[in-house]
Amino acid sequence: MKKQNVGELNPVGPCTVGVNDTVFEAVRRMVDLGVCMVAAVDGAKLRGTLTTRAVLSKVLLEGKDPATVKVRE
């Protein structure tokens, strides 16, 4: 089996959303890219990650509106 580096496995690069984006916008990006996690960034600084599990448990199950909740929340 040939060894591959990360760049070969993911030639597109990291999938990111801004901390001021809405959760709805972040989920749309995740669906468009076919991923279940994105990096939350503030400019060039990594602030955390957002996963589909977090969206389900911290937004939807708590009755919050993904169109108004920001990723930073």
C-alpha positions, 0 to 999 in steps of 0.5 A: 500500500502506497503511503499518502500525505494529508495533501494527497488525501484532501487536495481541497484543503481544510473546510472552514466557516466563519465564527460569525456565520449562522449555523444554517450557513455552516450546515449548508457548506458542510452538505455542499462539501460532503463533510460532517465537521468544519473548522470555525475560524476568526480571520486566520485564527482557529477558534474551534470546530462545528460538527453535525452532532453539535448542531443536532444536540446544541441547536436543534434539540434545544429548539434554537433557530439555525438561521439566527444562531451564530457558529460562535455561540 
